[in-house]
Amino acid sequence: MPPTTPAPSTAPRARRHFSMIREFHLADFFTLGNAACGVGGVFLAMAFMARQEMALFYGAALLALAALVFDVFDGRIARWRQSHSSLGRELDSLADVISFGMMPAALAFAAGLDGGWDCLVLAYFVCCGVSRLARFNVTAESLSAGSDKVKYFEGTPIPTSVVLVAVLAIAAWQGRIDDAVWGGSWMLGPWTLHPLVLLFGVSGSLMISKTLHIPKF
């Protein structure tokens, strides 16, 4: 009878899993809370499109606000506990892309900014957010000038997109979404453009600006 090959042990995999958890700091769990709010907001935006229940739309907007609270506290906790790490910085950027990039764009699409030109502008907005965060991570060390804190932002921080979510929430409260969206719609060539989406284009352009320096308090 041929010898049986022992099944591969799962112990090393489990050890790697728990080792990664041990590398997380308290601030990182707040960052994950930020990401969870962003994912929840995207889900609610999709659910609103399917059911047209305004409570779902408002819920997504509230999750954007909750994500901002988590984002503020993760930085404060990291400084308080002096637990800055490259893992935490990368985690923060990935969470911000979801909560302040993809989620506002998904909510705008659900609000009726779904024309061809709208989609291009929303994609531009998200790409600007990704580019801004990548640039920040690369230049954070030089911008901090040897301290543990960056002195200023180049371009507007991506969490400022919460303002856009607030605009969409106010429009929804006034019944000015979908066919009644503020600014109406224009037919430009083969696609539709809703002028309201240009706010996302402006926001994205401000995020990637290198001439706009905003002090970080």
SULKADA-V333128 format. One record per residue. N is the residue number from 1. OMEGA is omega as a letter, one per 20 degrees, with the letter a starting at -180 (* if undefined). NEAR is the number of other ideal C-beta (glycine too) atoms within 10 Angstrom. Layout:
# SULKADA-V333128
n={N,N}
omega={OMEGA,OMEGA}
near={NEAR,NEAR}
This chain:
# SULKADA-V333128
n={1,2,3,4,5,6,7,8,9,10,11,12,13,14,15,16,17,18,19,20,21,22,23,24,25,26,27,28,29,30,31,32,33,34,35,36,37,38,39,40,41,42,43,44,45,46,47,48,49,50,51,52,53,54,55,56,57,58,59,60,61,62,63,64,65,66,67,68,69,70,71,72,73,74,75,76,77,78,79,80,81,82,83,84,85,86,87,88,89,90,91,92,93,94,95,96,97,98,99,100,101,102,103,104,105,106,107,108,109,110,111,112,113,114,115,116,117,118,119,120,121,122,123,124,125,126,127,128,129,130,131,132,133,134,135,136,137,138,139,140,141,142,143,144,145,146,147,148,149,150,151,152,153,154,155,156,157,158,159,160,161,162,163,164,165,166,167,168,169,170,171,172,173,174,175,176,177,178,179,180,181,182,183,184,185,186,187,188,189,190,191,192,193,194,195,196,197,198,199,200,201,202,203,204,205,206,207,208,209,210,211,212,213,214,215,216,217}
omega={a,a,r,r,a,r,r,a,r,a,r,r,r,r,r,a,a,r,r,r,a,r,a,r,r,a,a,r,r,r,r,r,r,a,a,r,r,r,r,r,r,r,a,r,r,r,r,r,a,a,a,r,a,r,r,r,r,r,r,r,r,r,r,r,r,r,r,r,r,a,r,a,a,r,a,r,r,r,a,a,a,a,r,r,r,r,r,a,r,r,a,a,r,r,a,r,a,a,a,r,a,a,r,r,r,a,r,r,r,a,r,r,a,r,a,r,r,a,r,r,r,r,r,r,a,r,r,r,r,a,a,r,r,r,r,a,a,a,a,a,a,a,a,r,r,r,a,a,r,a,a,r,r,a,a,r,a,r,r,r,r,r,r,r,r,r,r,r,r,r,r,r,r,r,a,r,a,a,a,a,r,r,r,a,r,r,a,a,a,a,r,r,r,a,a,a,a,r,r,r,r,r,r,a,r,r,a,r,r,a,a,a,a,r,r,a,*}
near={3,4,5,6,6,6,6,8,8,9,8,9,9,10,10,9,11,9,9,10,8,7,11,16,19,13,24,21,14,21,28,16,19,27,20,17,24,29,16,20,27,20,16,24,26,15,17,23,16,9,10,11,12,13,11,18,24,15,17,30,24,16,24,26,14,18,28,19,13,21,25,13,17,24,17,11,17,22,13,11,11,8,14,17,14,9,14,19,16,13,21,23,18,17,26,26,20,20,32,29,24,21,29,31,27,23,26,28,18,25,26,23,29,17,19,13,21,25,17,14,22,23,13,17,27,21,13,23,26,19,14,25,23,12,15,21,14,10,13,14,10,9,17,15,9,6,8,9,13,17,11,12,19,19,22,21,19,27,17,16,27,19,13,22,24,13,18,27,20,12,20,22,13,10,9,17,23,14,8,11,22,17,15,11,18,12,10,11,8,7,13,16,21,21,14,23,28,15,20,24,16,13,20,27,15,16,27,18,16,9,6,14,13,14,8,13,5}
